[in-house]
């Protein structure tokens, strides 16, 4: 059984305040996350090893958007998202 069988997956957008490293302007950016929530029950056909893995599993989020575009009209340069974890446990 694979790890994705233990989770329900859906996309979600969250707002974060970031500063452009090129122009220094601060702005609110919508970052796309994939939220993986642990299912309430273990799927059918699981053996003892799968039960142990399911017991240890936690809900978590994975960041999808890595490069962002600056919102300043004069700058518009792309920059990497720093300061925000790429994986966060819920």
N, C-alpha and C positions, 0 to 999 in steps of 0.2 A: 504494500500500500504506500502511496506517495504522500508527501507532506501536504500538497494542495487538497487532498481528500479530507483533511482535518479542519480546513478553514473555508469560510465564505468570503469571497473577494469582491470588492466594489471600489470604483474610483471616487475620490472626494477632493474638493478644493478647499484650501485654507489660506487665509491672508497673513502675510508676514511683512514686517517693515525691514527693508534692506537699503544699504547705501551703495551707490555705484562707485566702484574704485577708480573710474576714469574722470568723472566730473565732480564726484562728491555729493551729489544730490540724493536726498533720502526720499523713499517712496514706498507705497504699499503694493505688494506684488502677490498675485494669486499663484500659489504653488500647487501642482497636481500631486496627489498622494494616492497610493493603492492601499486600502485598508483591508487587512486580513484578520477577521474575527473568528475566534475558535468556535466550532460548532458545539451545540449543547450536548449532543450524544456522539459516541464513537460510531463511525459507519459500519455497516454489516460486513462480515467476512474478515474481521480483524483477528490476528493471532496475539499471543502474549507479548511479543516484541512491539507490535503496533499499539497495544494497550499502554505499555510503558511510555512510548513516544508521545501518545495522546495525552497522558497524564502530565507530562513535562511541557507540553506546548502552551504558548501564551499568544494572546492577540497582539498584533503589531502593525505598524504602518511603514511603507517603503516609499521614498520620494521618487517621483518619475521625472520631474522637470529638473534638469541640471543647469543648462545655460539659460540665462534670462536676458531680455533686452531692456536697456535703460529707457525709462519713460520720459526723460528730458528730450525735448524736440531737437535741441542742438547737438545732443550727444548720440543717442540711439545705438550705442555700442553694446555688444553682448558681453556678459560677464558670468562667471561661475558662481553658483550659490555656495557661500561659505558661512560658517557659524550656525548652520542648521543641520542637524544630524540627518544622514541618509536613511537610517532605520531607527524607529522610535517605538518602544513598547507602550502599549495602552494600559 
